[in-house]
C-alpha cells in the first residue's frame, strides 16, 4: 500500500483554475475580436470565473449541468441592463453561454495545457438557452422627425450638423455604432450613382461596402464640404466636440439619449442598434431580399439575418395583408 504525504494529497485535490484558462483563451484569440467585443467577452468570462472560484470548481469539472447552475445564479443575482426590464434577457444569457462554450472548446484543443483536462464531447453538450421571441419596435417617421428637430438645440451649428448627420447615416445605412464612429473621410465614396461607405474591419474583422442612396450621398457630401473641408485627409467623419478626435460609441449613445429626452420619446429605447433594426425593417418593406440585406448589414450568414427578421416580426405587414379580408 502506497502512502501519500499530506502535500501530495493536497496537490491531487487542487483544481486547474478556470480564470487562468479563460485568460489564456482571451489572449490567444483576441486578434479575432474588435476592442468592444474583447471587453464584452472578457467581462462575461470573468464573471463565470469568479463564480467557479467561489464554488472551488476547476476547469476540468465544467459541464453542461454546471453551466446551467451558473446561469441560474446569474439570473437571480444580476439585474437587467435595459430600462423597464426586471430580469436578464434570454439574449444576454445566451451570450454568456456562448462565450463560456467557445472558451472551453478552445481549451479542449489546446494541446500545450488544457486538452488534457477539458473533454470536447462534454463541452459540446452545453446547450444554448432558448431565446424569447420578442418583437423589437422600430422607429416611425414621427420619431425620426422629432429626433432631427431635437438636434437644433445642440450647442452650435457645427454640433447641430454633426447630430443630424449621425442620425441620417444610422437611419439610412444600418451601420453599427462602432462602424459609424470609426468612419474616416477616405472611406466615403461619393460618386453620384455609385456612392458607398467602405467599412473597414467591422464585426468579425471584415471589410465591406455599404451603398448609399442619392439622398444620403448628397447630405454627406454637403456635411463634408461644409464642416470637414481643409483638414487632414484621414480625419474622422463624425468627431468629438473639439473636431479632431473620433466620436466614441459612448459619446454617440449619450447624444442619442440627449436627443430622445428633448424629443419626448419615452415609448421606446433610442439607441444606435434600434436604428439598425429600423433600417432592416424599412429595407424588407421596400423589397430588399435577405441575401442583399445580409451583405449590407455585415452578417456572417443568412441565419443571423433571419433571426433579425424574426425579431422584427416576420409579419410586420400582417395588418396590410389581412385587413382586406376582414368584414
VOPAGU-2260 file (C-alpha; in pm, 1 decimal, decimal comma):
REM VOPAGU-2260
SITE   aa  ch    i         X         Y         Z
SITE  UNK   A    0       0,0       0,0       0,0
SITE  UNK   A    1     138,9     335,9    -106,3
SITE  UNK   A    2     115,7     611,4     149,8
SITE  UNK   A    3      80,7     968,3      27,7
SITE  UNK   A    4     219,3    1262,1     217,8
SITE  UNK   A    5     -19,5    1543,1     308,7
SITE  UNK   A    6     141,3    1767,6      44,9
SITE  UNK   A    7      83,9    1500,9    -222,7
SITE  UNK   A    8    -282,0    1464,7    -124,7
SITE  UNK   A    9    -317,7    1844,4    -137,2
SITE  UNK   A   10    -165,5    1854,4    -484,9
SITE  UNK   A   11    -405,6    1586,0    -607,4
SITE  UNK   A   12    -705,5    1776,1    -468,3
SITE  UNK   A   13    -614,3    2101,3    -637,7
SITE  UNK   A   14    -813,5    2207,5    -941,7
SITE  UNK   A   15    -689,1    2381,3   -1253,5
SITE  UNK   A   16    -822,9    2738,4   -1214,6
SITE  UNK   A   17   -1099,6    2840,9   -1453,5
SITE  UNK   A   18    -976,7    3201,9   -1454,3
SITE  UNK   A   19    -632,1    3106,1   -1587,4
SITE  UNK   A   20    -796,7    2908,2   -1868,2
SITE  UNK   A   21   -1030,3    3195,1   -1958,2
SITE  UNK   A   22    -744,2    3447,2   -1964,4
SITE  UNK   A   23    -536,1    3215,1   -2182,9
SITE  UNK   A   24    -826,9    3185,0   -2426,4
SITE  UNK   A   25    -879,2    3562,5   -2435,7
SITE  UNK   A   26    -510,8    3620,8   -2508,9
SITE  UNK   A   27    -490,4    3351,4   -2774,9
SITE  UNK   A   28    -800,0    3463,7   -2965,5
SITE  UNK   A   29    -806,4    3841,4   -2918,9
SITE  UNK   A   30    -694,7    3909,2   -3277,7
SITE  UNK   A   31   -1032,8    3777,4   -3394,6
SITE  UNK   A   32   -1231,5    4033,5   -3194,5
SITE  UNK   A   33   -1260,4    4409,9   -3204,7
SITE  UNK   A   34   -1193,2    4602,0   -2878,9
SITE  UNK   A   35   -1562,0    4626,6   -2783,8
SITE  UNK   A   36   -1615,6    4254,1   -2837,2
SITE  UNK   A   37   -1299,9    4176,9   -2640,4
SITE  UNK   A   38   -1424,0    4383,2   -2344,1
SITE  UNK   A   39   -1766,7    4218,9   -2352,5
SITE  UNK   A   40   -1624,6    3866,1   -2378,1
SITE  UNK   A   41   -1369,9    3935,4   -2102,7
SITE  UNK   A   42   -1637,0    4065,5   -1867,6
SITE  UNK   A   43   -1861,8    3764,1   -1918,2
SITE  UNK   A   44   -1583,4    3507,9   -1877,5
SITE  UNK   A   45   -1452,3    3673,1   -1562,6
SITE  UNK   A   46   -1799,9    3669,7   -1406,2
SITE  UNK   A   47   -1808,7    3295,3   -1476,1
SITE  UNK   A   48   -1452,5    3250,8   -1344,2
SITE  UNK   A   49   -1530,4    3433,8   -1020,9
SITE  UNK   A   50   -1834,5    3212,5    -962,9
SITE  UNK   A   51   -1626,2    2898,9   -1024,0
SITE  UNK   A   52   -1360,7    3022,5    -779,0
SITE  UNK   A   53   -1622,0    3073,8    -507,8
SITE  UNK   A   54   -1753,7    2723,2    -569,6
SITE  UNK   A   55   -1399,6    2576,9    -572,7
SITE  UNK   A   56   -1458,7    2445,3    -924,2
SITE  UNK   A   57   -1170,8    2367,4   -1159,7
SITE  UNK   A   58   -1180,9    2382,8   -1537,0
SITE  UNK   A   59   -1178,4    2002,4   -1557,6
SITE  UNK   A   60   -1511,5    1994,0   -1371,0
SITE  UNK   A   61   -1709,2    2223,6   -1600,8
SITE  UNK   A   62   -2006,7    2050,2   -1762,3
SITE  UNK   A   63   -2348,1    2129,7   -1906,9
SITE  UNK   A   64   -2505,5    2084,3   -1561,8
SITE  UNK   A   65   -2255,8    2318,7   -1401,6
SITE  UNK   A   66   -2309,2    2589,0   -1666,0
SITE  UNK   A   67   -2685,3    2555,7   -1608,0
SITE  UNK   A   68   -2624,7    2615,1   -1235,9
SITE  UNK   A   69   -2418,5    2923,9   -1319,1
SITE  UNK   A   70   -2695,1    3061,5   -1542,8
SITE  UNK   A   71   -2946,5    3009,3   -1263,0
SITE  UNK   A   72   -2716,7    3204,8   -1029,7
SITE  UNK   A   73   -2665,6    3475,1   -1292,6
SITE  UNK   A   74   -3037,2    3522,5   -1349,8
SITE  UNK   A   75   -3100,3    3550,3    -976,1
SITE  UNK   A   76   -2820,1    3793,3    -893,0
SITE  UNK   A   77   -2766,5    4018,3   -1197,2
SITE  UNK   A   78   -3007,6    4292,7   -1293,1
SITE  UNK   A   79   -3133,8    4362,0   -1642,5
SITE  UNK   A   80   -2949,7    4637,9   -1829,9
SITE  UNK   A   81   -3243,1    4756,9   -2037,8
SITE  UNK   A   82   -3473,2    5021,5   -1897,2
SITE  UNK   A   83   -3803,7    4881,2   -1778,3
SITE  UNK   A   84   -3681,2    4520,7   -1764,0
SITE  UNK   A   85   -3656,7    4335,3   -1433,0
SITE  UNK   A   86   -3481,5    4016,2   -1541,8
SITE  UNK   A   87   -3183,0    3949,1   -1762,5
SITE  UNK   A   88   -3287,2    3886,2   -2122,8
SITE  UNK   A   89   -3254,4    3547,4   -2288,4
SITE  UNK   A   90   -3022,3    3707,0   -2545,8
SITE  UNK   A   91   -2780,0    3818,6   -2273,3
SITE  UNK   A   92   -2791,8    3477,5   -2104,6
SITE  UNK   A   93   -2729,9    3304,4   -2437,1
SITE  UNK   A   94   -2432,5    3537,5   -2488,4
SITE  UNK   A   95   -2278,9    3421,9   -2161,4
SITE  UNK   A   96   -2326,3    3056,5   -2254,5
SITE  UNK   A   97   -2175,1    3108,0   -2599,3
SITE  UNK   A   98   -1868,1    3281,1   -2452,7
SITE  UNK   A   99   -1815,5    3001,4   -2199,1
SITE  UNK   A  100   -1865,3    2725,3   -2456,5
SITE  UNK   A  101   -1630,5    2889,3   -2709,6
SITE  UNK   A  102   -1358,8    2929,5   -2445,9
SITE  UNK   A  103   -1385,8    2567,7   -2332,0
SITE  UNK   A  104   -1390,8    2430,3   -2686,5
SITE  UNK   A  105   -1068,9    2622,4   -2745,1
SITE  UNK   A  106    -928,5    2471,1   -2425,4
SITE  UNK   A  107   -1019,6    2119,3   -2539,7
SITE  UNK   A  108    -792,4    2169,2   -2839,4
SITE  UNK   A  109    -505,8    2336,6   -2652,6
SITE  UNK   A  110    -253,6    2053,0   -2650,4
SITE  UNK   A  111       5,3    2250,9   -2453,1
SITE  UNK   A  112    -200,4    2271,4   -2132,0
SITE  UNK   A  113    -576,9    2233,5   -2129,8
SITE  UNK   A  114    -665,9    1949,7   -2371,4
SITE  UNK   A  115    -567,6    1700,8   -2100,8
SITE  UNK   A  116    -829,9    1845,7   -1865,5
SITE  UNK   A  117   -1116,9    1956,6   -2092,0
SITE  UNK   A  118   -1318,6    1697,8   -2285,4
SITE  UNK   A  119   -1460,2    1825,5   -2614,5
SITE  UNK   A  120   -1759,2    1587,8   -2606,1
SITE  UNK   A  121   -1855,4    1711,1   -2259,1
SITE  UNK   A  122   -1835,9    2075,1   -2367,0
SITE  UNK   A  123   -2041,8    2017,6   -2681,4
SITE  UNK   A  124   -2329,2    1905,8   -2457,7
SITE  UNK   A  125   -2359,4    2262,2   -2326,1
SITE  UNK   A  126   -2678,1    2381,8   -2493,3
SITE  UNK   A  127   -2755,4    2739,8   -2587,6
SITE  UNK   A  128   -3066,2    2858,5   -2399,4
SITE  UNK   A  129   -3384,4    2907,9   -2594,6
SITE  UNK   A  130   -3433,2    3271,0   -2691,3
SITE  UNK   A  131   -3752,0    3454,5   -2605,0
SITE  UNK   A  132   -3947,9    3550,5   -2915,1
SITE  UNK   A  133   -3965,9    3924,9   -2863,3
SITE  UNK   A  134   -4069,0    4158,6   -3143,1
SITE  UNK   A  135   -3847,2    4466,4   -3148,1
SITE  UNK   A  136   -4016,9    4800,1   -3201,2
SITE  UNK   A  137   -3867,4    5021,9   -3471,8
SITE  UNK   A  138   -3870,4    5397,7   -3521,6
SITE  UNK   A  139   -4158,6    5559,0   -3704,9
SITE  UNK   A  140   -4123,3    5858,6   -3935,2
SITE  UNK   A  141   -4260,2    6067,4   -3647,2
SITE  UNK   A  142   -3977,0    5950,1   -3420,9
SITE  UNK   A  143   -3712,7    6038,6   -3680,4
SITE  UNK   A  144   -3859,7    6385,1   -3743,3
SITE  UNK   A  145   -3869,8    6450,9   -3369,2
SITE  UNK   A  146   -3505,7    6345,1   -3325,7
SITE  UNK   A  147   -3391,1    6564,2   -3616,3
SITE  UNK   A  148   -3583,8    6858,7   -3471,8
SITE  UNK   A  149   -3418,2    6797,6   -3134,5
SITE  UNK   A  150   -3076,5    6838,4   -3298,7
SITE  UNK   A  151   -3143,9    7213,1   -3331,5
SITE  UNK   A  152   -3086,5    7253,5   -2957,0
SITE  UNK   A  153   -2725,7    7138,0   -2979,7
SITE  UNK   A  154   -2473,0    7398,7   -2864,2
SITE  UNK   A  155   -2363,6    7542,8   -3202,1
SITE  UNK   A  156   -2426,8    7499,2   -3577,2
SITE  UNK   A  157   -2141,7    7250,4   -3614,2
SITE  UNK   A  158   -2280,2    7028,4   -3338,4
SITE  UNK   A  159   -2630,0    7057,6   -3491,2
SITE  UNK   A  160   -2490,9    6936,2   -3824,7
SITE  UNK   A  161   -2296,6    6656,6   -3653,0
SITE  UNK   A  162   -2605,1    6528,1   -3471,4
SITE  UNK   A  163   -2819,8    6535,9   -3786,1
SITE  UNK   A  164   -2553,1    6358,8   -3992,8
SITE  UNK   A  165   -2516,3    6085,1   -3733,1
SITE  UNK   A  166   -2893,1    6021,5   -3739,6
SITE  UNK   A  167   -2911,7    6022,7   -4120,4
SITE  UNK   A  168   -2624,7    5774,3   -4153,0
SITE  UNK   A  169   -2756,5    5537,9   -3886,2
SITE  UNK   A  170   -3109,3    5551,4   -4025,9
SITE  UNK   A  171   -3024,0    5514,7   -4394,2
SITE  UNK   A  172   -2732,7    5268,1   -4389,1
SITE  UNK   A  173   -2782,8    5040,7   -4086,0
SITE  UNK   A  174   -2426,2    5090,4   -3964,7
SITE  UNK   A  175   -2322,4    4959,3   -3623,8
SITE  UNK   A  176   -2229,7    5226,8   -3368,9
SITE  UNK   A  177   -1861,4    5126,8   -3377,6
SITE  UNK   A  178   -1859,5    5139,8   -3758,0
SITE  UNK   A  179   -2001,8    5492,4   -3764,5
SITE  UNK   A  180   -1753,8    5622,3   -3507,6
SITE  UNK   A  181   -1455,9    5469,3   -3694,5
SITE  UNK   A  182   -1564,2    5605,3   -4032,8
SITE  UNK   A  183   -1298,4    5827,6   -4192,3
SITE  UNK   A  184   -1304,9    6067,7   -4485,5
SITE  UNK   A  185   -1131,3    5831,2   -4733,7
SITE  UNK   A  186   -1396,4    5569,3   -4655,5
SITE  UNK   A  187   -1668,7    5789,3   -4807,6
SITE  UNK   A  188   -1700,0    5734,5   -5182,7
SITE  UNK   A  189   -1942,4    5997,5   -5305,7
SITE  UNK   A  190   -1964,3    5935,9   -5679,1
SITE  UNK   A  191   -2321,3    6001,5   -5796,0
SITE  UNK   A  192   -2497,6    5679,2   -5885,3
SITE  UNK   A  193   -2246,3    5451,2   -5711,5
SITE  UNK   A  194   -2185,8    5605,0   -5369,7
SITE  UNK   A  195   -2084,9    5378,7   -5083,1
SITE  UNK   A  196   -1914,3    5369,9   -4744,4
SITE  UNK   A  197   -1612,1    5145,4   -4702,9
SITE  UNK   A  198   -1644,9    4978,5   -4363,2
SITE  UNK   A  199   -1301,3    4864,6   -4254,6
SITE  UNK   A  200   -1257,9    4586,8   -4001,2
SITE  UNK   A  201   -1621,2    4568,3   -3899,0
SITE  UNK   A  202   -1755,3    4294,0   -3676,2
SITE  UNK   A  203   -1553,7    3978,0   -3732,6
SITE  UNK   A  204   -1272,6    4199,4   -3865,5
SITE  UNK   A  205   -1423,5    4200,7   -4214,6
SITE  UNK   A  206   -1426,1    4485,5   -4464,0
SITE  UNK   A  207   -1743,0    4554,9   -4662,1
SITE  UNK   A  208   -1908,4    4817,6   -4879,7
SITE  UNK   A  209   -2235,6    4975,7   -4770,9
SITE  UNK   A  210   -2422,6    5150,2   -5055,1
SITE  UNK   A  211   -2578,9    5491,9   -5004,2
SITE  UNK   A  212   -2895,2    5634,7   -5155,5
SITE  UNK   A  213   -2863,3    5954,7   -5355,8
SITE  UNK   A  214   -3031,8    6147,5   -5073,3
SITE  UNK   A  215   -2781,9    6024,5   -4815,5
SITE  UNK   A  216   -2492,2    6081,2   -5054,9
SITE  UNK   A  217   -2588,5    6445,7   -5104,6
SITE  UNK   A  218   -2636,5    6504,4   -4732,9
SITE  UNK   A  219   -2298,5    6353,4   -4652,3
SITE  UNK   A  220   -2126,8    6545,6   -4932,5
SITE  UNK   A  221   -2274,6    6873,8   -4808,3
SITE  UNK   A  222   -2170,2    6792,7   -4449,3
SITE  UNK   A  223   -1812,7    6714,6   -4554,0
SITE  UNK   A  224   -1778,1    7023,5   -4775,8
SITE  UNK   A  225   -1919,0    7248,9   -4503,9
SITE  UNK   A  226   -1768,4    7107,0   -4186,1
SITE  UNK   A  227   -1487,1    6868,4   -4281,4
SITE  UNK   A  228   -1302,4    7063,0   -4552,4
SITE  UNK   A  229    -935,2    7168,9   -4523,2
SITE  UNK   A  230    -847,2    6904,4   -4266,8
SITE  UNK   A  231    -604,7    6608,8   -4280,4
SITE  UNK   A  232    -733,4    6353,0   -4534,4
SITE  UNK   A  233    -750,6    6062,1   -4287,6
SITE  UNK   A  234    -962,8    6253,0   -4035,8
SITE  UNK   A  235   -1282,1    6101,1   -3889,7
SITE  UNK   A  236   -1618,0    6190,2   -4044,1
SITE  UNK   A  237   -1800,5    6227,8   -3710,7
SITE  UNK   A  238   -1586,0    6384,7   -3440,8
SITE  UNK   A  239   -1587,7    6474,2   -3075,6
SITE  UNK   A  240   -1661,9    6834,2   -2976,9
SITE  UNK   A  241   -1303,5    6951,4   -3036,5
SITE  UNK   A  242   -1331,8    6845,9   -3400,1
SITE  UNK   A  243   -1011,9    6638,1   -3408,6
SITE  UNK   A  244   -1077,7    6314,0   -3221,4
SITE  UNK   A  245   -1311,3    6041,0   -3341,8
SITE  UNK   A  246   -1656,0    6028,3   -3186,9
SITE  UNK   A  247   -1675,3    5742,3   -2936,3
SITE  UNK   A  248   -1954,2    5486,3   -2908,4
SITE  UNK   A  249   -2025,4    5616,3   -2557,1
SITE  UNK   A  250   -2043,2    5970,6   -2694,8
SITE  UNK   A  251   -2285,5    5860,4   -2965,4
SITE  UNK   A  252   -2504,6    5685,8   -2709,3
SITE  UNK   A  253   -2507,1    5998,1   -2492,1
SITE  UNK   A  254   -2600,5    6212,4   -2792,5
SITE  UNK   A  255   -2896,8    5988,3   -2879,5
SITE  UNK   A  256   -3010,5    5979,4   -2517,5
SITE  UNK   A  257   -2998,4    6360,8   -2508,2
SITE  UNK   A  258   -3194,0    6392,0   -2833,0
SITE  UNK   A  259   -3454,1    6137,9   -2717,4
SITE  UNK   A  260   -3511,9    6335,2   -2398,7
SITE  UNK   A  261   -3557,9    6659,5   -2592,4
SITE  UNK   A  262   -3783,3    6489,2   -2845,9
SITE  UNK   A  263   -4000,2    6343,7   -2571,0
SITE  UNK   A  264   -3953,0    5985,9   -2689,8
SITE  UNK   A  265   -4026,1    5761,9   -2393,5
SITE  UNK   A  266   -4215,6    5473,0   -2553,9
SITE  UNK   A  267   -3901,5    5301,3   -2680,3
SITE  UNK   A  268   -3525,6    5296,4   -2636,6
SITE  UNK   A  269   -3329,3    5530,0   -2866,1
SITE  UNK   A  270   -3000,3    5355,1   -2935,1
SITE  UNK   A  271   -2771,0    5300,4   -3234,5
SITE  UNK   A  272   -2890,5    4940,2   -3260,0
SITE  UNK   A  273   -3254,9    5048,3   -3283,6
SITE  UNK   A  274   -3160,2    5249,2   -3592,4
SITE  UNK   A  275   -3007,1    4930,3   -3735,4
SITE  UNK   A  276   -3330,5    4741,9   -3666,2
SITE  UNK   A  277   -3531,3    5022,4   -3825,7
SITE  UNK   A  278   -3310,2    5020,7   -4135,6
SITE  UNK   A  279   -3359,5    4644,5   -4167,8
SITE  UNK   A  280   -3738,5    4668,6   -4135,2
SITE  UNK   A  281   -3758,1    4950,2   -4389,9
SITE  UNK   A  282   -3534,8    4760,4   -4633,4
SITE  UNK   A  283   -3753,3    4449,8   -4608,7
SITE  UNK   A  284   -4070,4    4651,9   -4655,9
SITE  UNK   A  285   -3915,2    4806,2   -4967,4
SITE  UNK   A  286   -3849,8    4458,9   -5110,0
SITE  UNK   A  287   -3480,1    4400,6   -5034,8
SITE  UNK   A  288   -3402,4    4027,7   -5040,2
SITE  UNK   A  289   -3239,6    3856,9   -4742,1
SITE  UNK   A  290   -2907,5    3793,0   -4919,4
SITE  UNK   A  291   -2860,9    4159,5   -5007,1
SITE  UNK   A  292   -2961,7    4264,5   -4656,2
SITE  UNK   A  293   -2711,2    4018,0   -4508,5
SITE  UNK   A  294   -2426,9    4176,3   -4708,3
SITE  UNK   A  295   -2530,7    4533,2   -4627,7
SITE  UNK   A  296   -2559,2    4459,9   -4254,1
SITE  UNK   A  297   -2232,7    4266,0   -4248,8
SITE  UNK   A  298   -2379,0    3944,3   -4108,0
SITE  UNK   A  299   -2160,4    3636,4   -4143,5
SITE  UNK   A  300   -2454,9    3418,8   -4250,3
SITE  UNK   A  301   -2817,2    3445,5   -4357,0
SITE  UNK   A  302   -2919,5    3262,2   -4037,6
SITE  UNK   A  303   -2821,2    3571,8   -3838,3
SITE  UNK   A  304   -3018,9    3791,6   -4077,4
SITE  UNK   A  305   -3315,3    3554,6   -4047,3
SITE  UNK   A  306   -3301,1    3595,9   -3669,9
SITE  UNK   A  307   -3306,4    3972,4   -3725,8
SITE  UNK   A  308   -3614,5    3940,8   -3944,6
SITE  UNK   A  309   -3784,0    3721,0   -3686,3
SITE  UNK   A  310   -3708,3    3968,6   -3407,4
SITE  UNK   A  311   -3857,4    4247,5   -3617,6
SITE  UNK   A  312   -4171,6    4038,4   -3664,6
SITE  UNK   A  313   -4176,2    3842,7   -3987,8
SITE  UNK   A  314   -4540,1    3952,0   -4014,2
SITE  UNK   A  315   -4483,6    4323,6   -3955,6
SITE  UNK   A  316   -4703,4    4389,0   -4262,5
SITE  UNK   A  317   -4969,6    4149,8   -4130,4
SITE  UNK   A  318   -5226,0    4427,2   -4093,7
SITE  UNK   A  319   -5199,8    4536,1   -4457,9
SITE  UNK   A  320   -5228,7    4178,8   -4584,2
SITE  UNK   A  321   -5506,4    4066,5   -4350,1
SITE  UNK   A  322   -5737,3    4367,0   -4327,7
SITE  UNK   A  323   -5851,1    4323,0   -4690,2
SITE  UNK   A  324   -6026,7    4000,8   -4591,1
SITE  UNK   A  325   -6189,4    4130,9   -4274,5
SITE  UNK   A  326   -6553,6    4246,9   -4259,4
